[in-house]
Amino acid sequence: MPLPYTSALVTGASSGIGAAMARLLAGAGVDLVLVARSTGKLDQLAAELTSRHGVEVEVLPADLSDARELARVEARLGDPSRPLDLLVNNAAASTFGPFADIGADESTRLLQLNTVAPMRLTRAALPLMVKRQRGWILLVSSLGALQPAPLFAVYTATKAFLTNFGESLHEELRDKSVVVTVAMPGFTRTEMGSATGVGETGASALLWDTPENVARAALTACAYGRATVVPGALNSALSTATRLTPRTLVRRLAGIATGRMKSA
């Protein structure tokens, strides 16, 4: 279906799923505000999208784990003179390893980026969207939100928060003409995905998807007004199986799988 958005702000837009989102949106004629830490990558992407698609692209460099820089993005979302149709909360980070071996500051930064920032940005965008009775918010979570994952304890916890938060808001805003959609991709060929240490060999290769496929599925689901989407047929089946499997078994299998990753 044609995308209904005319303007969008995308966080984590310099690479991976965020960059794929930006390219798909620009291809549909959507004006963009691109947010990420890397000014150079954002400028390069903005030039590409402006030249190729003729859309307006605003570059807004920000480290969303920094409260002062986060506030600048909040202010942009709440600017009534430049309203935005779509907010894509995509920026995220991950850690891998025993929780006790990861620094407290690193885990705290992860919480700030993966949970506090999208919560605050959503809060900043909503009043204007509700007033205009027009708006879409897309939260990029993870299939990992549906299960425990030893060695990824903080990461999957943040994604569980994001999923619950988004589904709750979807119902809360049902009669406000504002859509909130949670996308839960599995392993994706991005820099962060590669850092998990999960190889693309044998059966595991079937679990991997491209940023473009994930972005397309997420943006389409949001346009249709869906509460959640799990991109990829196999990952969708796995999410259903996870929900139906006893929690104790899911936890044990996750421990075995991540234990193999650690020893690989």
Secondary structure, DSSP 8 states (H G I E B T S, - for coil): -----SEEEEESTTSHHHHHHHHHHHHTT-EEEEEES-HHHHHHHHHHHHHHH---EEEEE--TTSHHHHHHHHHHHT-TTS--SEEEE-------S-GGGS-HHHHHHHHIIIIIHHHHHHHHHHHHHHHHT-EEEEEE--GGGGS--TT-HHHHHHHHHHHHHHHHHHHHTTTTTEEEEEE---SBSSHHHHTT-----GGGGGG-B-HHHHHHHHHHHHHTT-SEE--SHHHHHHHHHHHHS-HHHHHHHHHHHHHHHHH-
